[in-house]
């Protein structure tokens, strides 16, 4: 069955849970950014940080999904969350 982007990155149970793991630590990061970068244009810096986090999650899911299909291997959610941080 062909997967659309919404199903692959959000609705699929396994990969959908990555977003909740990432949101737990990314809120702490954004809180830190608002205290450190408040002088230098908070809005632009927070938007940049959110875009980087979002792209990192999508990239990790994409690579993991390909590995799952091609090599028939799956990693744990915590390991994927750590890859997003890196």
Secondary structure, 3 states (H helix, E strand, C coil): CCCCHHHHHHHCHHHHHHHHHHHHHHHHHHHHHHHHCCCCCHHHHHHHHHHHHHHHHHHHHHHHHHHHHHHCCCCCHHHHHHHHHC
